[in-house]
Amino acid sequence: MATNFVNIEKDSEIKSRLEAERARLRKIAGLDQPEHFHRPIERAFTADQRARTTILFGGFTWKHEDLIRAVFQGCGYRCEKLPVPNVAAFQTGKEYGNNGQCNPTYFTVGNLVQYLQFMEKEGIPRQKILDDYVFFTAGSCGPCRFGMYEAEYRFALKNAGFDGFRVLLFKDSDGIKAASGEPGLKFTVDFGFGMLNAMQLGDVINDLIYQIRPYEVNAGETDSVFREMVDGLCNDLRNRKSFEIEQSAPEWLKPKVKSNKILRNTLNAFGKWHEHMWGKDYLSALRNAREKMNSIEVDRTRVKSTVKITGEFWAQITEGDGNFHMFEFLEREGAQVLVEPIATWVAYLMYQSKAHAKAKWPVNRPHRNPEWYDFKKQFANYIGLRKKLWGIGVGQKMWNFFYHRTAKNMGGITHHLAPQEELAELANPFYNQLARGGEGHLEVGKNVYYTIHKFAHMVLALKPFGCMPSSQSDGVQSAVINKFKDMIFLPIETSGEGEVNAHSRVQMALGEAKVKAKAEFEQCLKSTGKSMAEIREYIDEHPELKRPFYQVPHREGIAGTAAQFVLHVSDRIDKDTRSWKKSRVTAATPATASGD
């Protein structure tokens, strides 16, 4: 009995010690009093800090980034762009970030951490970095991991020793703000229209450089000219004088403007809008840029397969290790790349807002079977819908108008934005347009659109490894390919490794696209009844055909630039021949009459 009593006492002591140890460990881990997660309160970026605070950003093409930086600087901000993310940045992001993130997160946050570490090595104290620098990036919500990027940035920065570094978000749902609602980055009319010009110019220039460079006669000329041209546009955006109604108004209007705040602000807004869009300085800068680009000599008789780029937003835009330098690789392999403008994504967001408003309207109705006395509520609900659709519709028309206006002033050969209604309609049999996440139905819609309209020989979808929305659309693409038998579609998942394997896969698909492009060209050349020697002889006699902004009419069902070009040159030869024969007949007719 005594032995059993001792054993019981020992067991009781062991249990109590175990419970005490568990309690101690839970306290250390913060599990003894669990609390709900609260978003950390960020230090404010205030207006008085603007003069000494540098805004860091990145993630676009170098054209977009140079122009965006110029707008920031022109509005009085200190701004610098981050370097193009590389594999080392990817590894840094994995080191300091969570597991299971998609590679844009790793590349972006790793690139930021690398840059901050570089500044520290250059002698800038860490506290000064925390106080005098902020990171400006896009944010979002929704089902994909893009909505978690902000938390991931903060987590990785904290792990890297930069806890408290400020992150400013531009969200597609609520514009520019940070957790503190800071006024340091103020959205003004000049800033808004400047950014509109920068983004659309960046898209147009990006499209132009990939149209011109594959056909340049002098290697490297396109890159050199475009660098110089973009620098000139940046100087215009940076140094443009801001329109102020109190200075520009006629003398009789100045007293009224000075005394009436509403009138002053209204006229100022319209004046700034006109100056940014139609101002002499801006149009003159576009004209100078166009003349510089038009000096490049091109040879459009080179047969190249046309490859349309689609996929996840970041992967289809970046120009570095983040997408395996895919654009550079495609051009080395003899392809012409059709890049995707950011403007398409903005147009998609507006179209989706419209579609979701229509889908929600029946749910927001007062009753399922309303009585006659609910007419007022029904009417109010209907008017609310119409107002929202009208507002979005105006935004869509303005967005398309200003994009295509910029394209026209920059030479007029930029590809038009794909119509959102048609993309949704083409994707609908395979992918519901209301499904959210990533680019939604766009990947499927673009694949079908560029195939059936013969705008490209091949569609290449670039997306991060493990991207959830893109994985969904990739699963659907097998059904799409089965329906459109002549489609060449290849999805490539990008990561911090596997570049050789990705290039090998692209080469195989590109080989098929090259055969398609060559057969198309030979068929078009044969249909003209002329030899290449005749075509080239005529081109040499007409130097305007060697200019990049010479307008070549698009032929339905022809995807290749060279095929389109030889058909057009053949038409010009035929037209000139007919004109020459007609002039000879006209000249000979009087002589014949006098002989009779």
KAZIGI-V248835 format. One record per backbone hydrogen bond with DSSP energy under -0.5 kcal/mol. CO is the residue of the C=O (numbers start at 1). NH is the residue of the N-H. Records with the same first field share a line. If there is no record, write none. Layout:
# KAZIGI-V248835
CO=NH / NH
This chain:
# KAZIGI-V248835
1=5
2=6
3=7
4=8
5=9
6=10
7=11
8=12
9=13
10=14
11=15
12=16
13=17
14=18
15=19
16=20
17=21
18=22
19=23
20=24
21=25
22=26
23=27
24=28
25=29
26=30 / 31 / 32
27=30
31=34
40=42
44=46
45=184
46=49
47=50
49=52 / 53
50=78
53=78
54=56 / 134
55=80
56=136
57=82
61=65
62=66
63=67
64=68
65=69
66=70
67=71
68=72
69=73
70=74
71=75
72=77
73=76
77=79
78=55
80=57
85=321 / 322
86=90
87=91
88=92
89=93
90=94
91=95
92=96
93=97
98=101
102=105 / 106
103=107
104=108
105=109
106=110
107=111
108=112
109=113
110=114
111=115
112=116
113=117
114=118
115=119
116=120
117=121
118=122
119=124
120=123
123=125
125=129
126=130
127=131
128=132
129=133
132=54
133=166
134=56
135=137 / 168
137=170
139=172
144=147
145=148
146=149
148=152
149=153
150=154
151=155
152=156
153=157
154=158
155=159
156=160
157=162
158=161
162=165
166=135
168=137
169=171 / 177
170=139
171=175
175=171 / 177
177=169
178=181
184=186
186=188
188=192
189=193
190=194
191=195
192=196
193=197
194=198
195=199
196=200
197=201
198=202
199=203
200=204
201=205
202=206
203=207
204=208
205=209
206=210
207=211
208=211 / 212
209=213
212=215
213=216
215=299
217=219
218=221
220=224
221=225
222=226
223=227
224=228
225=229
226=230
227=231
228=232
229=233
230=234
231=235
232=236
233=237
234=238
235=239
236=240
244=247 / 248
245=249
250=253 / 254
251=255
253=257
254=258
255=259
256=260
259=261
260=264
261=265
262=266
263=267
264=268
265=269
266=270
267=271
268=272
269=273
270=274
271=275
272=276
273=277
274=278
275=279
279=283
280=284
281=285
282=286
283=287
284=288
285=289
286=290
287=291
288=292
289=293
290=294
292=295
293=296
296=548
297=217
299=302
302=304
305=307 / 336
306=308 / 457 / 458
307=338
308=310 / 460
310=462
312=316
314=317 / 318
316=340
320=323 / 325
321=324
323=326
325=329
326=330
327=331
328=332
329=333
330=335
331=334
334=305
335=337
336=307
337=339
338=309
339=341
341=344 / 345
342=345 / 346
343=347
344=348
345=349
346=350
347=351
348=352
349=353
350=354
351=355
352=356
353=357
354=358
355=359
356=360
357=361
358=362
360=363 / 364
362=365
367=370
371=374
372=375
374=378
375=379
376=380
377=381
378=382
379=383
380=384
381=385
382=386
383=387
384=388
385=389
386=390
387=391
388=392
389=393
390=394
391=395
392=396
393=397
394=398
395=399
396=400
397=401
398=402
399=403
400=404
401=405
402=406
403=407
404=408
405=409
406=410
407=412
408=411
419=423
420=424
421=425
422=426
423=427
424=428
425=429
427=430 / 431
432=435
437=440
439=442
441=445
442=446
443=447
444=448
445=449
446=450
447=451
448=452
449=453
450=455 / 456
451=454
453=557
458=308
459=461 / 490
460=310 / 462
461=492
462=312
463=494
464=467
467=471
468=472
469=473
470=474
471=475
472=476
473=477
474=478
476=479 / 480
477=481
478=482
479=483
480=484
483=485
484=487
487=489
488=459
490=461
492=463 / 494
494=465
498=502
499=503
500=504
501=505
502=506
503=507
504=508
505=509
506=510
507=511
508=512
509=513
510=514
511=515
512=516
513=517
514=518
515=519
516=520
517=521
518=522
519=523
520=524
521=525
522=526
523=527
524=528
525=528 / 529 / 530
526=529
531=535
532=536
533=537
534=538
535=539
536=540
537=541
538=542
539=542
542=545
543=546
544=547
546=298
547=550
550=552
551=553
555=558
560=564
561=565
562=566
563=567
564=568
565=569
566=570
567=571
568=572
569=573
570=574
571=575
572=576
573=577
574=578
575=579
576=580
577=581
578=582
579=583
580=584
581=585
582=586
583=587
584=588
585=589
586=590
588=592
589=593
590=594
591=595
592=596
